Amino acid sequence: MYSILITEDDTALRTGLEFELSEEGYRVYTACNAAEAVRSFDNVIDLAVLDVNLPDMDGFTLCSRIKKLKNIPVIFLTCRDLEEDELRGFDCGADDYITKPFSVPLLRKRIAAVLGRYNAKSSEYTDGFLTVNFDKLSARAGDKELSFTPTEYKLLKVFITNGSNVLTRRMLLEKLWDNEGNFVDEHALTVNINRIRTKIEQSGHKYIKTVYGIGYSWIGEMTC
C-alpha cells in the first residue's frame, strides 16, 4: 500500500482528495500548510501532492525541502497555470504539474504513473557486496546466493527506499500491512529484521542500525 501526502489549504478539496485516493487503495495523510506537511514525514510517505499557494510557505520551497527530507515523487496540483510557474515547479524537483480545475480520474492515473516510474527505478539495489533484485526476487551477498521470504523482501524494500531515514516500528508495521488484511505483528517484525540481518550482515558489511527507543535505519550505501 502506497502512502500519499496531500498538502492543500482548501478544506473541501483536501477532504475530497483524501476520500477519492483512499477509495483507490492509498493510505492518505493530509496537511493544510507546509509546517504540517513536514511533520507528516514522521510517517512513511511515498508521494506528495502539493498546492503552490500555501499560507506559511510557497509550494516550490516546500517541494525543495521535501526532496531533502526524502527523495520521493512530488506532484503539484495548483491554480498557478503560467508557464513560468510550471517551469519553476519542475526546476525544484517536481515529477508532474497539474493545474486546476482538474479531472480526478486523470489525477489518479498520473499518480499511478509517477509511482510506477519510481518503483521501476528502485527495482534493484546494489552496493558492490549486496545485490537485491525486487522484480526477480533474487539476492546475493558477495558470492553467496540469498533466500528471502516475501515479507523479508517487502521489509528490505521499505528500508532501502527510505535511505537513511529513521523508521519507527509503527511505520514499518504500517508498510507491511496490505489491502487483504495480512499484517505483521510486533514480534514477527523483530523476527524478520533479525533474519535479514543474519543473512546480509558480515564483518565490514552492516546494513540495519537499531535506533534505540525509536526504531531502525538503513545504513548500507546504495549505488543503483
Solvent accessible surface area in square Angstrom, and as a share of the most:
residue,aa,sasa,rsa
1,M,59,0.26
2,Y,86,0.33
3,S,1,0.01
4,I,0,0.00
5,L,0,0.00
6,I,1,0.01
7,T,1,0.01
8,E,5,0.02
9,D,66,0.34
10,D,68,0.35
11,T,85,0.50
12,A,81,0.63
13,L,43,0.22
14,R,40,0.14
15,T,79,0.46
16,G,34,0.32
17,L,4,0.02
18,E,65,0.29
19,F,126,0.53
20,E,55,0.25
21,L,1,0.01
22,S,53,0.34
23,E,126,0.56
24,E,93,0.42
25,G,26,0.25
26,Y,30,0.11
27,R,61,0.22
28,V,22,0.13
29,Y,41,0.16
30,T,48,0.28
31,A,1,0.01
32,C,41,0.25
33,N,33,0.17
34,A,1,0.01
35,A,47,0.36
36,E,57,0.26
37,A,0,0.00
38,V,46,0.26
39,R,147,0.54
40,S,14,0.09
41,F,33,0.14
42,D,95,0.49
43,N,25,0.13
44,V,5,0.03
45,I,1,0.00
46,D,25,0.13
47,L,0,0.00
48,A,0,0.00
49,V,3,0.02
50,L,1,0.00
51,D,7,0.04
52,V,0,0.00
53,N,62,0.32
54,L,18,0.09
55,P,95,0.60
56,D,76,0.39
57,M,42,0.19
58,D,51,0.26
59,G,0,0.00
60,F,3,0.01
61,T,58,0.34
62,L,0,0.00
63,C,0,0.00
64,S,41,0.27
65,R,111,0.41
66,I,0,0.00
67,K,46,0.19
68,K,178,0.75
69,L,71,0.36
70,K,21,0.09
71,N,111,0.57
72,I,5,0.02
73,P,3,0.02
74,V,0,0.00
75,I,0,0.00
76,F,0,0.00
77,L,2,0.01
78,T,0,0.00
79,C,74,0.44
80,R,72,0.26
81,D,102,0.53
82,L,107,0.53
83,E,127,0.57
84,E,123,0.55
85,D,12,0.06
86,E,66,0.29
87,L,99,0.49
88,R,117,0.43
89,G,0,0.00
90,F,88,0.37
91,D,124,0.64
92,C,26,0.16
93,G,29,0.28
94,A,10,0.08
95,D,37,0.19
96,D,18,0.09
97,Y,10,0.04
98,I,10,0.05
99,T,49,0.28
100,K,49,0.21
101,P,136,0.86
102,F,48,0.20
103,S,53,0.34
104,V,42,0.24
105,P,76,0.48
106,L,88,0.44
107,L,2,0.01
108,R,63,0.23
109,K,150,0.63
110,R,76,0.28
111,I,0,0.00
112,A,53,0.41
113,A,50,0.39
114,V,2,0.01
115,L,8,0.04
116,G,39,0.37
117,R,123,0.45
118,Y,44,0.17
119,N,62,0.32
120,A,67,0.52
121,K,144,0.61
122,S,29,0.19
123,S,21,0.14
124,E,71,0.32
125,Y,1,0.00
126,T,36,0.21
127,D,37,0.19
128,G,77,0.74
129,F,34,0.14
130,L,0,0.00
131,T,43,0.25
132,V,0,0.00
133,N,24,0.12
134,F,22,0.09
135,D,110,0.57
136,K,156,0.66
137,L,104,0.52
138,S,48,0.31
139,A,5,0.04
140,R,95,0.35
141,A,2,0.02
142,G,30,0.29
143,D,139,0.72
144,K,125,0.53
145,E,110,0.49
146,L,16,0.08
147,S,88,0.57
148,F,19,0.08
149,T,58,0.34
150,P,111,0.70
151,T,42,0.24
152,E,0,0.00
153,Y,14,0.05
154,K,71,0.30
155,L,0,0.00
156,L,0,0.00
157,K,46,0.19
158,V,11,0.06
159,F,0,0.00
160,I,6,0.03
161,T,59,0.34
162,N,8,0.04
163,G,29,0.28
164,S,91,0.59
165,N,52,0.27
166,V,63,0.36
167,L,5,0.02
168,T,39,0.23
169,R,62,0.23
170,R,127,0.46
171,M,11,0.05
172,L,0,0.00
173,L,36,0.18
174,E,38,0.17
175,K,22,0.09
176,L,8,0.04
177,W,88,0.31
178,D,37,0.19
179,N,102,0.52
180,E,149,0.67
181,G,38,0.37
182,N,84,0.43
183,F,142,0.59
184,V,21,0.12
185,D,74,0.38
186,E,91,0.41
187,H,136,0.61
188,A,30,0.23
189,L,0,0.00
190,T,49,0.28
191,V,44,0.26
192,N,14,0.07
193,I,1,0.01
194,N,73,0.38
195,R,124,0.45
196,I,0,0.00
197,R,53,0.19
198,T,117,0.68
199,K,61,0.26
200,I,0,0.00
201,E,34,0.15
202,Q,86,0.38
203,S,110,0.71
204,G,73,0.71
205,H,62,0.28
206,K,116,0.49
207,Y,4,0.02
208,I,8,0.04
209,K,106,0.45
210,T,40,0.23
211,V,32,0.18
212,Y,191,0.73
213,G,90,0.87
214,I,94,0.48
215,G,6,0.06
216,Y,20,0.08
217,S,7,0.05
218,W,8,0.03
219,I,81,0.41
220,G,16,0.15
221,E,137,0.61
222,M,100,0.45
223,T,89,0.52
224,C,95,0.57
